[in-house]
Amino acid sequence: MEDNNNNQQQGGLQLELRPEVALGEFANLALITHSSSDFVLDFARMLPGLPKPQVRSRIVLAPEHAKRLLMALQENIYKYEQKFGKIQIPQEQPRTIAPFGKGSGEA
């Protein structure tokens, strides 16, 4: 039997969480592109002194799963704000989680 620290229960589904993955990756930039068949989420780290952001993780989703992810994020943000208060986003920032530039939105 596996150690419970390496498993995560989610909606009745038991997931394996390897120690090297459990630490997570810090990302302060996300770029989302899409084609007719896929959504691609690139999570990057932009740090002072580095010439360009480094992509740390790429997730490729079917459109149906991208929409499920959107709904799950909306639900979890709602629960978070009910418990901890409204998340404030400065008005001067564009409606994107990328801190700079604008992409075409297509893969």
N, CA, C and O of each residue as an XYZ file, in Angstrom:
428
protein
N       0.842     -1.177      0.000
C       0.000      0.000      0.000
C       0.889      1.244      0.000
O       1.903      1.285      0.698
N       0.504      2.269     -0.794
C       1.293      3.469     -0.912
C       1.044      4.396      0.271
O      -0.015      4.364      0.897
N       2.035      5.212      0.557
C       1.944      6.201      1.608
C       0.857      7.216      1.245
O       0.794      7.672      0.104
N       0.002      7.573      2.207
C      -1.080      8.521      1.963
C      -0.570      9.899      1.561
O      -1.289     10.647      0.899
N       0.665     10.253      1.949
C       1.222     11.540      1.556
C       1.445     11.623      0.049
O       1.548     12.719     -0.503
N       1.519     10.489     -0.611
C       1.760     10.463     -2.047
C       0.465     10.308     -2.838
O       0.510     10.149     -4.057
N      -0.671     10.350     -2.180
C      -1.953     10.200     -2.844
C      -2.835     11.389     -2.517
O      -2.696     12.024     -1.472
N      -3.733     11.672     -3.426
C      -4.651     12.793     -3.232
C      -6.028     12.330     -3.661
O      -6.192     11.772     -4.746
N      -7.025     12.563     -2.806
C      -8.403     12.183     -3.105
C      -9.097     13.359     -3.754
O      -9.104     14.455     -3.194
N      -9.678     13.158     -4.917
C     -10.374     14.223     -5.629
C     -11.611     13.635     -6.274
O     -11.512     12.876     -7.238
N     -12.785     13.983     -5.745
C     -14.034     13.544     -6.347
C     -14.157     12.036     -6.465
O     -14.682     11.541     -7.462
N     -13.689     11.300     -5.479
C     -13.784      9.850     -5.518
C     -12.682      9.183     -6.333
O     -12.621      7.956     -6.410
N     -11.815      9.983     -6.938
C     -10.716      9.468     -7.741
C      -9.430      9.619     -6.945
O      -9.099     10.718     -6.500
N      -8.701      8.521     -6.763
C      -7.446      8.595     -6.024
C      -6.318      8.849     -7.013
O      -6.129      8.082     -7.957
N      -5.565      9.933     -6.797
C      -4.478     10.340     -7.680
C      -3.139     10.064     -7.032
O      -2.993     10.186     -5.815
N      -2.164      9.693     -7.838
C      -0.797      9.555     -7.345
C      -0.105     10.901     -7.454
O      -0.166     11.551     -8.497
N       0.548     11.321     -6.388
C       1.267     12.586     -6.372
C       2.715     12.294     -5.983
O       3.042     12.133     -4.808
N       3.576     12.230     -7.009
C       4.993     11.930     -6.768
C       5.650     13.112     -6.043
O       5.266     14.261     -6.263
N       6.627     12.840     -5.192
C       7.269     13.912     -4.403
C       7.824     15.044     -5.267
O       7.705     16.209     -4.887
N       8.422     14.739     -6.406
C       8.996     15.784     -7.251
C       7.916     16.668     -7.894
O       8.192     17.804     -8.280
N       6.707     16.151     -8.007
C       5.592     16.931     -8.544
C       4.888     17.690     -7.419
O       4.367     18.785     -7.634
N       4.875     17.108     -6.220
C       4.171     17.701     -5.079
C       4.711     19.084     -4.716
O       3.978     19.906     -4.166
N       5.970     19.346     -5.015
C       6.556     20.654     -4.711
C       5.948     21.757     -5.569
O       5.944     22.921     -5.167
N       5.440     21.409     -6.735
C       4.831     22.393     -7.621
C       5.867     23.229     -8.344
O       7.068     23.096     -8.107
N       5.394     24.084     -9.220
C       6.228     25.021     -9.960
C       5.659     26.413     -9.765
O       4.451     26.610     -9.889
N       6.508     27.376     -9.463
C       6.068     28.761     -9.366
C       5.938     29.329    -10.768
O       6.861     29.210    -11.574
N       4.802     29.944    -11.067
C       4.595     30.613    -12.348
C       3.913     31.947    -12.082
O       2.948     32.016    -11.322
N       4.414     33.006    -12.709
C       3.782     34.313    -12.588
C       3.344     34.836    -13.956
O       3.084     36.027    -14.127
N       3.268     33.928    -14.917
C       2.844     34.265    -16.260
C       2.188     33.038    -16.878
O       2.738     31.938    -16.812
N       1.039     33.216    -17.466
C       0.376     32.118    -18.174
C      -0.059     32.622    -19.545
O      -0.639     33.700    -19.668
N       0.222     31.845    -20.548
C      -0.197     32.160    -21.906
C      -1.110     31.045    -22.379
O      -0.794     29.865    -22.223
N      -2.236     31.417    -22.955
C      -3.204     30.427    -23.414
C      -3.415     30.619    -24.906
O      -3.739     31.714    -25.367
N      -3.227     29.539    -25.652
C      -3.480     29.553    -27.085
C      -4.408     28.394    -27.412
O      -4.625     27.510    -26.583
N      -4.955     28.403    -28.624
C      -5.867     27.326    -28.991
C      -5.880     27.112    -30.501
O      -5.541     27.998    -31.287
N      -6.281     25.914    -30.868
C      -6.588     25.569    -32.244
C      -8.016     25.034    -32.235
O      -8.699     25.127    -31.215
N      -8.467     24.487    -33.328
C      -9.831     23.946    -33.348
C      -9.972     22.701    -32.480
O     -11.086     22.321    -32.119
N      -8.850     22.061    -32.141
C      -8.939     20.800    -31.404
C      -8.288     20.813    -30.029
O      -8.499     19.882    -29.252
N      -7.494     21.848    -29.697
C      -6.748     21.854    -28.444
C      -6.661     23.250    -27.845
O      -6.671     24.251    -28.562
N      -6.575     23.300    -26.510
C      -6.167     24.490    -25.785
C      -4.800     24.186    -25.195
O      -4.588     23.105    -24.647
N      -3.872     25.128    -25.302
C      -2.527     24.948    -24.772
C      -2.304     26.022    -23.715
O      -2.402     27.217    -23.993
N      -2.003     25.576    -22.495
C      -1.723     26.479    -21.383
C      -0.245     26.371    -21.060
O       0.228     25.320    -20.629
N       0.485     27.460    -21.268
C       1.902     27.518    -20.916
C       2.038     28.349    -19.650
O       1.601     29.499    -19.604
N       2.642     27.766    -18.626
C       2.900     28.445    -17.367
C       4.389     28.757    -17.313
O       5.230     27.865    -17.426
N       4.701     30.046    -17.138
C       6.090     30.482    -17.204
C       6.471     31.264    -15.959
O       5.628     31.684    -15.166
N       7.769     31.438    -15.824
C       8.344     32.193    -14.719
C       9.147     33.342    -15.313
O      10.094     33.129    -16.070
N       8.756     34.559    -14.959
C       9.464     35.747    -15.419
C      10.154     36.353    -14.213
O       9.497     36.759    -13.254
N      11.485     36.415    -14.256
C      12.256     36.916    -13.125
C      13.215     38.011    -13.572
O      13.681     38.002    -14.711
N      13.514     38.960    -12.675
C      14.482     40.008    -13.012
C      15.830     39.387    -13.361
O      16.267     38.421    -12.736
N      16.476     39.957    -14.365
C      17.804     39.483    -14.752
C      17.793     38.379    -15.791
O      18.840     38.047    -16.348
N      16.623     37.798    -16.064
C      16.545     36.783    -17.105
C      16.071     37.443    -18.388
O      15.170     38.282    -18.354
N      16.667     37.077    -19.525
C      16.328     37.754    -20.781
C      14.887     37.531    -21.244
O      14.307     38.404    -21.890
N      14.310     36.387    -20.926
C      12.925     36.123    -21.319
C      12.313     35.105    -20.364
O      13.033     34.353    -19.708
N      10.981     35.082    -20.285
C      10.322     34.125    -19.384
C      10.638     32.685    -19.785
O      10.803     32.374    -20.965
N      10.719     31.827    -18.792
C      10.982     30.408    -19.027
C       9.706     29.618    -18.792
O       9.134     29.671    -17.703
N       9.250     28.879    -19.813
C       8.081     28.025    -19.651
C       8.463     26.882    -18.720
O       9.426     26.158    -18.975
N       7.705     26.725    -17.642
C       7.977     25.692    -16.645
C       7.083     24.480    -16.823
O       7.444     23.368    -16.436
N       5.896     24.700    -17.419
C       4.960     23.600    -17.602
C       4.018     23.935    -18.751
O       3.617     25.087    -18.918
N       3.666     22.925    -19.539
C       2.702     23.082    -20.623
C       1.623     22.029    -20.441
O       1.914     20.845    -20.275
N       0.375     22.474    -20.474
C      -0.767     21.579    -20.360
C      -1.572     21.703    -21.654
O      -1.905     22.809    -22.079
N      -1.881     20.570    -22.273
C      -2.677     20.547    -23.495
C      -4.014     19.897    -23.155
O      -4.058     18.793    -22.612
N      -5.115     20.600    -23.482
C      -6.457     20.144    -23.134
C      -7.362     20.117    -24.361
O      -7.223     20.938    -25.268
N      -8.281     19.173    -24.375
C      -9.363     19.199    -25.355
C     -10.276     20.365    -24.993
O     -10.345     20.733    -23.820
N     -10.983     20.961    -25.958
C     -11.868     22.092    -25.646
C     -12.859     21.797    -24.524
O     -13.121     22.667    -23.694
N     -13.409     20.594    -24.484
C     -14.367     20.237    -23.430
C     -13.704     20.273    -22.056
O     -14.307     20.726    -21.084
N     -12.465     19.796    -21.977
C     -11.760     19.803    -20.697
C     -11.335     21.218    -20.314
O     -11.289     21.547    -19.129
N     -11.025     22.056    -21.299
C     -10.700     23.453    -21.000
C     -11.911     24.148    -20.376
O     -11.768     24.925    -19.432
N     -13.083     23.870    -20.900
C     -14.291     24.486    -20.343
C     -14.573     23.950    -18.943
O     -15.008     24.702    -18.071
N     -14.330     22.662    -18.721
C     -14.485     22.097    -17.366
C     -13.496     22.739    -16.395
O     -13.838     23.007    -15.243
N     -12.274     22.986    -16.861
C     -11.279     23.660    -16.023
C     -11.744     25.070    -15.681
O     -11.619     25.499    -14.534
N     -12.277     25.794    -16.661
C     -12.817     27.129    -16.414
C     -13.900     27.089    -15.345
O     -13.890     27.907    -14.425
N     -14.829     26.155    -15.455
C     -15.916     26.051    -14.477
C     -15.376     25.692    -13.094
O     -15.849     26.223    -12.089
N     -14.391     24.795    -13.034
C     -13.806     24.422    -11.747
C     -13.069     25.605    -11.115
O     -13.149     25.807     -9.903
N     -12.355     26.383    -11.922
C     -11.675     27.566    -11.402
C     -12.686     28.590    -10.893
O     -12.488     29.181     -9.831
N     -13.766     28.802    -11.641
C     -14.793     29.746    -11.199
C     -15.378     29.315     -9.860
O     -15.551     30.140     -8.963
N     -15.680     28.043     -9.722
C     -16.253     27.533     -8.470
C     -15.275     27.710     -7.311
O     -15.666     28.120     -6.218
N     -14.003     27.398     -7.556
C     -13.015     27.498     -6.488
C     -12.690     28.935     -6.132
O     -12.435     29.230     -4.964
N     -12.692     29.837     -7.099
C     -12.494     31.254     -6.791
C     -13.664     31.768     -5.967
O     -13.468     32.516     -5.009
N     -14.874     31.375     -6.331
C     -16.052     31.769     -5.542
C     -15.901     31.298     -4.091
O     -16.123     32.079     -3.166
N     -15.525     30.022     -3.882
C     -15.363     29.484     -2.525
C     -14.248     30.206     -1.778
O     -14.384     30.500     -0.590
N     -13.142     30.492     -2.470
C     -12.025     31.207     -1.862
C     -12.477     32.579     -1.374
O     -12.201     32.967     -0.239
N     -13.190     33.324     -2.263
C     -13.623     34.670     -1.904
C     -14.655     34.666     -0.784
O     -14.702     35.609      0.006
N     -15.474     33.636     -0.697
C     -16.421     33.523      0.408
C     -15.682     33.363      1.733
O     -16.127     33.871      2.762
N     -14.566     32.666      1.707
C     -13.813     32.390      2.934
C     -12.806     33.492      3.279
O     -12.663     33.858      4.446
N     -12.105     34.023      2.263
C     -10.991     34.936      2.516
C     -11.215     36.368      2.028
O     -10.389     37.239      2.301
N     -12.292     36.626      1.327
C     -12.550     37.961      0.801
C     -12.238     38.067     -0.685
O     -11.561     37.217     -1.264
N     -12.748     39.125     -1.275
C     -12.622     39.328     -2.713
C     -11.169     39.487     -3.137
O     -10.397     40.189     -2.483
N     -10.805     38.842     -4.221
C      -9.478     38.977     -4.813
C      -9.476     40.280     -5.613
O     -10.288     40.461     -6.521
N      -8.572     41.173     -5.272
C      -8.500     42.473     -5.937
C      -7.520     42.420     -7.111
O      -6.401     41.925     -6.980
N      -7.960     42.938     -8.254
C      -7.110     43.039     -9.432
C      -7.032     44.519     -9.793
O      -8.066     45.142    -10.030
N      -5.826     45.099     -9.842
C      -5.695     46.520    -10.192
C      -6.356     46.812    -11.540
O      -6.230     46.026    -12.479
N      -7.059     47.942    -11.635
C      -7.817     48.304    -12.831
C      -6.944     48.544    -14.053
O      -7.390     48.312    -15.177
N      -5.711     49.003    -13.862
C      -4.882     49.356    -15.007
C      -4.346     48.150    -15.773
O      -3.835     48.308    -16.882
N      -4.451     46.955    -15.208
C      -3.939     45.772    -15.883
C      -4.933     45.271    -16.927
O      -6.142     45.338    -16.707
N      -4.438     44.766    -18.068
C      -5.334     44.186    -19.072
C      -5.976     42.913    -18.538
O      -5.480     42.334    -17.571
N      -7.057     42.473    -19.141
C      -7.768     41.271    -18.700
C      -7.059     40.018    -19.182
O      -7.589     39.251    -19.985
N      -5.872     39.831    -18.684
C      -5.074     38.653    -19.000
C      -4.189     38.378    -17.804
O      -3.958     39.268    -16.985
N      -3.694     37.163    -17.694
C      -2.781     36.893    -16.592
C      -1.345     37.019    -17.052
O      -0.419     36.781    -16.277
N      -1.151     37.391    -18.313
C       0.194     37.679    -18.797
C       0.536     39.111    -18.410
O      -0.243     40.018    -18.705
N       1.684     39.350    -17.754
C       2.000     40.691    -17.307
C       2.512     41.616    -18.408
O       2.793     42.787    -18.151
N       2.634     41.103    -19.629
C       3.131     41.948    -20.710
C       2.616     41.408    -22.042
O       2.271     40.232    -22.159
N       2.570     42.280    -23.033
C       2.271     41.891    -24.412
C       0.934     41.227    -24.608
O       0.261     40.849    -23.648
N       0.553     41.088    -25.865
C      -0.691     40.423    -26.218
C      -0.417     39.415    -27.314
O       0.179     39.753    -28.336
N      -0.846     38.179    -27.110
C      -0.683     37.145    -28.122
C      -1.880     37.115    -29.045
O      -2.857     37.834    -28.836
N      -1.800     36.279    -30.067
C      -2.887     36.183    -31.034
C      -4.035     35.318    -30.519
O      -5.146     35.394    -31.042
N      -3.774     34.486    -29.485
C      -4.807     33.614    -28.965
C      -4.969     32.334    -29.770
O      -5.875     31.545    -29.501
N      -4.114     32.121    -30.742
C      -4.212     30.917    -31.573
C      -2.891     30.169    -31.522
O      -1.817     30.768    -31.480
N      -2.996     28.831    -31.526
C      -1.789     28.002    -31.494
C      -1.193     27.890    -32.879
O      -0.169     27.231    -33.060
